[in-house]
Amino acid sequence: MKVNYLGHSCFLLQTGGKKILIDPFISPNETAKHIDINSIECDYILISHGHGDHVADVQSIAQRTGAKLVSSYEIVEWFAKQGVAGGHPLNIGGSWNFDFGTVKMTYAAHSNSLPDGSYGGTAGGFIIKTEGKSYYYAGDTSLTQDMKLIGEFHDIEHAFLPIGDNFTMGVEDATIAAKFVGCKKVIGMHYDTFGYIKIDNDVAKQKFADAGQTLTLMKISLKEEDSIEI
């Protein structure tokens, strides 16, 4: 899988001949202002929950690219009313086989509403199984005991974990989350975007190293040379 980081909790994945965009919050994000959302191509958009810092660019990108939305039933239905039809609804614990692999929706301990205040269902994350590997995108969440079940039943290659604290788990809890899911390779997200979630990047990396884990903090870029393969 090839990964580009587009800021906050947004990633563009390339796997199985498809491009998968997760939680696009780009145009309102000052740290990602150099990225032109009109240059983003994708086949799928995965949405963990409905907060504005995860869905800001969903409608624009989906309508231009024709990408299929994958999210909770409530979020898929809400976007259908905004003119983004043909989404695939999931709910916690459910999975579906797509043409690039399997997506299973996991529980995330977080609030969830859409930009107009509509109920967004239960916040979630995703386990993506593709090309013989499994990846865990936690979404916005605290540390939960449920993560132990992920580690028990899945061999996670990389975990995408929030580390900014305040609205989600912080660095210390994220190292425990990585232990729970049985993964020593972590890609950080939901940090440094605005004041509440600014962290010391070097301290964060050291805390993961002290736990016997590796924290990767990616450059915000759409460029091929700034992607990583995992």
C-alpha positions in Angstrom: 0.0 0.0 0.0 1.2 3.5 -0.9 0.3 6.3 1.5 0.2 10.1 1.2 -0.7 12.2 4.2 -3.0 15.2 3.4 -3.0 16.6 6.9 -5.0 16.2 10.2 -6.5 12.7 9.8 -6.7 12.5 6.0 -4.8 10.0 4.0 -4.8 8.9 0.4 -4.1 5.2 0.0 -3.3 3.4 -3.2 -3.8 -0.4 -3.2 -5.3 -3.0 -5.4 -5.3 -0.6 -8.3 -7.6 1.8 -6.5 -7.3 5.1 -4.6 -8.9 5.4 -1.2 -9.3 8.8 0.5 -10.0 8.8 4.2 -11.6 11.7 6.2 -10.8 14.6 3.8 -10.3 17.9 5.7 -8.0 19.8 3.5 -9.3 23.1 2.1 -10.1 24.6 5.5 -6.8 23.2 7.0 -4.0 25.8 7.1 -1.4 23.1 7.4 -2.6 21.6 4.1 -3.3 24.9 2.2 -0.7 24.0 -0.4 -2.8 21.0 -1.6 -5.3 21.6 -4.4 -8.3 19.4 -3.7 -9.2 19.5 -7.4 -6.0 17.5 -8.1 -7.1 14.6 -5.8 -8.3 11.6 -7.6 -10.0 8.7 -5.7 -12.3 5.7 -6.2 -13.5 5.5 -2.6 -13.9 7.9 0.4 -14.0 6.4 3.8 -15.5 8.6 6.5 -14.9 7.7 10.2 -17.4 10.2 11.6 -19.2 13.4 10.6 -17.3 16.2 12.3 -16.3 19.0 10.1 -12.6 18.3 10.5 -13.2 14.9 8.8 -15.8 15.7 6.1 -15.2 19.2 5.0 -14.2 18.3 1.4 -16.2 15.1 1.0 -19.0 16.5 -1.1 -16.7 18.5 -3.5 -14.3 15.6 -4.1 -17.0 12.9 -4.3 -19.1 14.8 -6.8 -16.1 15.6 -9.0 -14.6 12.1 -8.9 -17.6 9.9 -8.6 -16.0 8.2 -5.6 -18.1 5.8 -3.5 -18.6 6.9 0.1 -18.1 4.2 2.8 -19.3 5.2 6.2 -22.1 4.7 8.8 -25.6 4.4 7.5 -26.5 7.8 8.9 -23.6 9.6 7.2 -24.1 7.9 3.9 -27.8 8.9 4.0 -26.9 12.5 5.0 -24.6 12.9 2.1 -27.1 11.4 -0.3 -29.4 14.3 0.6 -26.5 16.6 -0.3 -26.3 15.1 -3.8 -23.7 12.4 -3.2 -25.6 9.2 -4.0 -24.5 5.6 -4.3 -22.6 5.3 -1.0 -22.1 2.1 0.9 -23.4 2.1 4.5 -21.7 0.1 7.2 -22.1 -0.2 11.0 -19.9 -1.2 13.8 -18.6 -4.8 13.4 -19.8 -5.0 9.8 -17.5 -5.7 6.9 -17.8 -5.7 3.1 -15.6 -7.0 0.3 -14.8 -4.2 -2.2 -12.7 -4.6 -5.4 -9.5 -3.5 -3.5 -10.1 -5.6 -0.4 -12.2 -5.8 2.7 -13.3 -2.9 5.0 -14.5 -3.6 8.5 -15.9 -0.9 10.6 -14.6 -0.7 14.2 -15.9 1.1 17.3 -14.4 4.5 18.2 -15.2 6.2 21.5 -16.0 9.7 20.3 -19.0 12.0 19.6 -20.5 12.1 16.2 -22.7 14.6 14.3 -22.8 16.1 10.9 -22.0 19.8 10.1 -25.7 20.8 10.4 -26.0 19.0 13.8 -27.7 15.9 12.4 -27.0 12.6 14.2 -24.1 10.7 12.6 -24.5 7.3 14.1 -21.7 5.8 16.2 -18.2 7.1 15.4 -16.0 4.4 13.9 -12.6 3.4 12.5 -11.7 0.8 9.9 -9.7 -2.3 9.4 -8.7 -2.5 5.8 -7.5 -5.8 4.5 -5.8 -5.6 1.1 -3.0 -7.4 -0.8 -2.6 -9.9 2.1 -2.1 -7.3 4.8 -4.3 -5.6 7.4 -4.3 -2.0 8.4 -6.1 -0.3 11.3 -7.4 3.3 11.0 -8.6 4.2 14.4 -10.6 7.4 13.7 -11.1 9.8 16.5 -11.1 7.7 19.7 -9.9 7.3 23.2 -8.1 4.2 24.3 -10.6 1.3 24.6 -10.6 -2.3 25.7 -12.1 -3.1 22.3 -8.7 -2.6 20.7 -7.5 -5.8 22.4 -10.0 -7.7 20.3 -8.5 -6.2 17.2 -5.1 -7.5 18.3 -6.5 -10.9 19.1 -8.2 -11.5 15.8 -6.2 -9.5 13.3 -2.5 -9.2 12.3 -2.2 -5.5 11.9 0.7 -4.3 9.7 0.4 -0.6 10.5 -1.9 1.4 12.8 -3.1 4.9 12.0 -3.7 6.4 15.5 -4.7 9.9 16.8 -2.0 11.3 19.1 -3.0 15.0 19.6 -4.8 14.5 23.0 -7.6 16.9 24.1 -10.2 15.6 21.7 -8.8 12.0 21.3 -6.2 9.9 23.0 -2.7 11.4 23.4 0.7 9.9 22.8 0.9 7.9 26.0 -2.5 6.2 25.4 -1.7 5.7 21.8 1.4 3.6 22.7 -0.9 1.4 24.8 -3.4 1.3 21.9 -0.6 0.1 19.6 0.2 -2.6 22.2 -3.5 -3.6 22.4 -3.8 -4.1 18.6 -0.4 -5.9 18.5 1.2 -3.4 16.1 4.6 -1.8 16.6 4.4 0.5 13.5 2.3 3.5 14.0 1.4 6.5 11.7 0.3 9.5 13.7 -2.7 11.6 12.9 -5.0 14.2 14.5 -2.2 16.4 15.8 -0.6 19.8 15.2 -3.6 21.1 13.1 -4.6 23.7 15.6 -3.7 24.9 19.1 -5.6 22.3 21.2 -3.7 19.4 19.6 -0.2 20.7 19.1 2.4 18.3 20.4 6.2 18.0 20.6 7.0 15.7 17.7 10.4 14.6 19.0 9.0 13.8 22.4 6.2 11.8 20.8 8.6 9.8 18.7 10.7 9.1 21.8 7.8 7.9 23.8 6.9 5.4 21.1 10.5 4.3 20.9 10.6 3.8 24.7 7.6 1.5 24.2 9.4 -0.5 21.6 7.4 1.0 18.8 8.0 3.2 15.8 6.0 6.4 15.2 6.0 7.9 11.7 4.9 11.5 11.3 4.4 12.0 7.6 4.9 15.2 5.5 1.7 16.7 4.3 2.0 16.2 0.5 0.3 14.8 -2.5 3.7 14.3 -4.2 4.9 10.9 -5.2 8.2 11.4 -3.5 6.6 12.1 -0.2 4.5 9.0 -0.1 5.5 5.9 1.9 5.0 2.2 1.2 3.7 0.2 4.1 
